[in-house]
Amino acid sequence: MTDFSQDGVITTLHGLHTVFDPDEYRDTLERRLETYSRHLKICLLLPCLYSELENPEVMDPIVAQIDAVGYLRGVTVALGGAPDEKQFRHAREYFSRLATERREVIVVWVDGPRMQEILAEFHGREIPTGTPGKGQSVWLALGAILAREEYDVIALHDCDIVTYDRTFLGRLIEPAANPNNDFEFCKGYYARVSLTERAMKGRVTRLFVTPLLQVLEHLMRECGNLELERFFAFHRAFKYPLAGELGLSSRLARDIDIAADWGLEVSTLSEVYRRITPNKIAQVDLCPNYEHKHQELSAADASRGLHRMVIDIARFFLGYMQSHGVSLNDAFVDMLRHTYHQSALRFIKTYSDDAELNGLAYDRHDEELTAGHFRDFLRSAWEQYKKRPTTESLPSWNRICFSVPEIYARLDDVITADNR
């Protein structure tokens, strides 16, 4: 059973339901969501690589669970990695099984010629479009959803979740859909334990983001930068800041910038911090355990795996600090690297103790080696940042509407033509 502690920064919605009958809880939750759906429309956004359709052992159960709920009024699939029209048609046919009289299903063909034409026009108007990847796909799909001007609540989760079920989906959506609690943003969290290896996962969160945020909050407090201290304390309030699952109001969705790289999750939290007050923000325990595809460390290749993820996250935080008055230089970053590493080693001791009590395998030596790599990746992030001291973000759709007033009509035409 989970705890019920609250740290006072944001609201935490715990998994206290696990002590009761799971089917009874799920049915009650879904009835409540179906009641809400009479007065507001809920859309699910699924960023999906075409390669994930080639893994039916994972994808088919996810689609079957989504199909079983009655409160969704829309499902929008952001299809990436599908340059061939046959791939798009296959994806459209695959997801069409989710369509009902009450539920619209659209597939956003990110690589399709019509969408690429819009991206080219944005580029010509000097509107950042990023590079192909999850960030760009989510951004375009959000635009497509907002162009429908129908939905009140939007939820997002990945398509590689091995432990997915309907309760997971309902708990993700309920906080932002419930009209009685006034939340505009809710982020999921969960444990990450491999059932086959009986070991902790989530290395970038455990070994990089968590100790780095602790150090940055302390450093900002010591130097008297109270705004950045509050900013990093806000990030630390989230139990799993890199979770890809979230629910938000369409009003907020129109107003946030989107990172174009692996900094997507931390940049989204930063936008939420900037746009709404903490009493409208929650995090929710989605499930007892979460299993999905694991990334390789890729120590020798900064363009792949955890290496790229750490660099993108670090570049975002470096850019945010500099844009809020922190003078960055080699000495500061060198101090940050070594302070981070000492913090990571202390966390590794606590993870080791936690794993031992819970009967999990824990390779402390390997964890310490990984933290050493992350320290080196932080230096690489700084070297990259010095050469290009900006972190590209994709502008909010409210902002794009000022530059391209007809954009929603254009996007709607593209989606209609592609899905005809």
N, C-alpha and C positions, 0 to 999 in steps of 0.2 A: 504494500500500500504506500502511496506517495505521501509526502508531508503536506502541510497546509500553511506554510509560512508565506508572508508577504513582506517584501523589502521596502514598500512605500513609494517606489518610483513609478512603477506601472502595476496593473492588476495581473496577478497570476491565477489562472483557472486550472486547478489541479485535477488529477485523474482519480478522484475519490469514488467514482462510480464503479471501480473495479471490484469492490467488495460485494456488489450486488449481482443479480442475474444479468449476464451481458445481453441476452436477447430482449429481455424486458426493458432494459435501459435503452437499447437501440430503437426499439419500437416507440417508446415514449418520446425520445429525441426526434425521431422522424415525423411523428404526428405534430410535434410543436413546430418543426420547420415547415411542414405542409400548411399549417395555420398561418405562419408568417408569409408564405408564398402567395396567399390570397391577396395580400396588400402590397407586396414588393416582389420584384423579379430578381432571381439569383442566376448568375452565369458562372460556369466553371471554365477556367482557362488552363489548357494542357500544353505546355511546351514539349514537343515530341520530335525527336530525330527519326528519320525514316528507318534507320538501322534498328530502332526499338520495336518496330513492327515485325522485325525478323526474329524477335525473341518472344514467341507466343506464350511460353510458360509463365512469363511475367505480365505481358500486356493483356492477354485474354481475361485473366481474373480481374484486373483493374476495370476493364470495360464492362464486364458482367456485373460487378458491384455498383458501378455508376448507373448502369441501366436499371438497376433494381430500385432506385430512389425516385420519388415522385415530386420532389420540391424544386428540382432544377428546371428553369425555363430556357436555358441555353447552355450549350457546350461549344467552346471555340478552341480548335486545335491549331497551335502555331507550329506548322510543319517545316522543319529545317532539314538540310542534308538531302534534298530531293530535287535535283536539277532537271530530272527527266520527267516528262508529262505522264509517262506510264506509272511512275512512282506516285505522283500526285493522285492520279485516278484510283490507284490501288488504295492509298490512304483514305481518300474520300469514301470509297466503297466500304472500307473496313469500319470507319467511324459512323457510317450511315445507320448502323444497327442501333445507335443511341437515339435516333430521331423518333419522335412521337407527335401526336396532334398538339401536345402542349409544350414540347421541347424542340427548339431549333438547334441544328447542328451545322456549323460551318467549319471549313478547313482553310486556314490562311496559308496560301502557297508562297512562302517567303522567297523561294528561289524562282518563282514564276515570272514570266516576262512582264506581266502587267504590274506586279508589285515592284519589280526591279526598275520599271519605268518611273514609278513614283519616287523611289530612292534616288534615281539619277536626277530627277527634277529637284529634290531636296538638296542634293549635292550642288547643283547649279545655283541654287539660292543661298549657298553657304550655310545650310542647316546641317548640323552633324548627323551622320547616319551610322557611325560605328563600323564594325566589321562583322561578318557572319558569325553567329553564335547565339547562345541562349538569350543574352541581353537584348540583342536586336530583334530576335523573334518575339520575345515577350512584349517589347515596345510596339512592334507592328500589330500584334494581336490585340493589345490594349486599345490601339487606335481603331481597329476594326470593331471591337465591342462597343466603344464609345460612339462610333459612327451610327450604330443602330438606335441610339438614344432611347433604349428600352429598359436597361438593367439598372438596378439600385445597388446591388452587392455583387462583387466579383471575388471569386476564390481562385487560387493558383496552387497547383502541386505538380511534381515531376511524374514521369511515366516509367520509372524503373524501380518502383517500390515493391519489394518482394512480399512485405508483410501487410499489404493494403487490405482494408475492409471498409464497409459502409459507415461504421461508427467513426472511423478516422475522418471520413469526409464530412459527416454531420457535425462533429466537434470542431472541425476547421471552420465551417461556415457559420455556426450558430452565434458566436459572439457578435459579429458584425451585422447579422440578420435580425437579431433580437431587438425589437424596438424599445424594450424596457431598460436596456443597460447603456445605451448611448455610445457604444464603441464604434469608432470609424476604422480602426486597424487592429488586426489580431495576427500574431505570428505563432506558428506551431513550435513545439519542442518535444523531445522524446529521448529515451535512452538509445545508445548505439552499441549493441553487443552482437557479435557474430555467433550464430547458433552452431555453426560447424567448427569454428576455431575456439569457441568459448572465450572470447577476448574482446576487449574494448576496441571500438572503432572511433571515427570522428577525429582523426589526428590533427587536422588543421585547427579545429575548434579547441581541442584539449591542449595541444602543445604549442600553438602559435597565438591564436586570437585571445584566448582567456588570459594567459600570462602577459601578453603585450598590453592589453587594455588595463590590467592592474597597474603596470608600470607607468603607462601614459597618464592615467588618472592621478597617480601619486606625483609624477613630475609636474603636471599642470597645477596641482595644489601647492607644491613647494615653490613654484615660480610665481604664484599669485594670479594665474590666469583662470579665474573662477568660471568663465563661460566654457572653456574647454574642459575643465574639471567636471562640470555638469554634463557636458557632451559625452565624455568617456564613461562617466557613471551611468548614464542612460544606456549605453551599449552593454555595459557589464550587467545591467539588470536582466538582460535576456539570457535564459539558460542555454539556448542554442542559437546564437546570432547568425550562423551560416545555414540554418534550416531554410529550405526552398519553399515551404508551405506557408501561405498567408491568405487572409481574407481582408477586404477593404471596401469602403464605400466607393461608388462611382465618382462622387464628388472629389474625394481624395485622389482617385486614380487619374483624373484629368489634370491634377495639379503637380504631380511628382515627376522629377527627372529620373531617368533610368540609366544605370551604368551599362556600358557596352561590353564589359569583360567579366572576369571572375569576381570583381568587386561588387557585383549586382546586389547581393544580400546586405552587405554593410552600408552601401550607398543608399539603398532603399530605407534602412533604419534611420540614416542621417536625414533623408528627406522627410520622413515621418516626424522626426524630432523637430525639424524646422517648421512644419506645417500645422501640427495640431498639438493640443495640450495633453500631458500625460494621463489625465483622467479619461481620455478617449482611446487609450491604448491598452491592449491586453496581450498576454501570451497564454497559450493553452496546451496542456499535456494531451497529445493526440493519441498515444498508444503506449503500451508497456515496452515495446521494443520496435526499432525501425531498421530494416535491412534493405540496402540497395547497392548499386554498382560502386565498387571501390576504385579510387584513382591510384595510379602508381606514383611513387615519390618523384621519379624522373630527375635524379640529382644532377645529371650531366646535360640536361636539355631544358632550358628556361622557357620553352614554348609549350610544354606539355605538363600534364599531371599536377601534382601538388606543388611542384616548383613554380609553375605559372600562377596557380591560385594564390600562393603566398605572396608572390611579387605584386600581383594586381591589388590584393588587399592592402599590402604595405604602401604601395604607391598612393592609394586612395587616402589613407590616414596621413601620410606625409603631406600630400597636397592640401588636405583639410586643415592641418595645423598651420601650414605656411599662409594659407588664405585667411587665417584668424590670428595673425600677428606673431607667430613663432618664427624666429630667424633660424633657419636650418643651415647647418654646415657640416663638414666632415667630422669635426670633433663631437658635435651633438649626436649625430647618427651613430658614431662609434660607441659613445657612452650608452646610447639607447640599445644597441645590439648586445652589449655585454650585460647590461642591467636586465634586459629581456631574458637572456640566457640563464642568468641566476634565478630569475623568477620561474622560468620553465622547469628548472631542476627541482625547485621546491614543490611545484605541482606534481612532478613525476613521482616524488616520494609519496604524496597523498594518493595518487592514482594506484601506486603499487600496494599500499595498505588496503585501499578499497577493493582492489581485485583479489587480494589474498583472502579477505574475509568472505567474499562472495564466491569463492571457488573458481575464479577465472584465471586463465593463463596470462602472464604478464612478463614480457621480456624487457626488463628495466634498462638493460644495456642498449638494446635496439631503440628504445624510446629516447634515451639520452643522445644517441647518434642522430636520430631524427631532429631533435631540438638543435643540435649543432648545425645540421644542414639548414634548418630554418633561420638560424642566426646568419649564416652565410647568404641565404636568399634575401635577407633584409638588406644586406650590403649591396647585393645586385639590384634590388629595387631602388636604392638610393642612387646608384650610378645611372640607372635608366632615367630616374626622375631628374637628375641634373641635366641630362641631355635634352629631355623634353618635360619641363616642369609644369605640365598640365595633366589632368586626368579627364579624358573625354567622357562626357555624359550626353545622353540623348535627351533632347528637350521635352518638357511636358507637352501634352496635346493641347492644353490651353494656350501655351506659347506658340505652337505651330499654327493654331487657328488665326493668330494675328498676322503671320507671314503668308499663310495660304488659306484664306477664308473659306474656300470651297472644299477643303481637304476631306471633311467627313462625307460629303456627297461623292467625291472621287473614290475614297476607300470603299464606300458602299457599292459603287458600280463595279469595282474590281472584284470584291468578294462575290457579288451576285453573278458576274460573268464567269469567274473561276468555278463556282459551285453549281452552275446551271446544269 
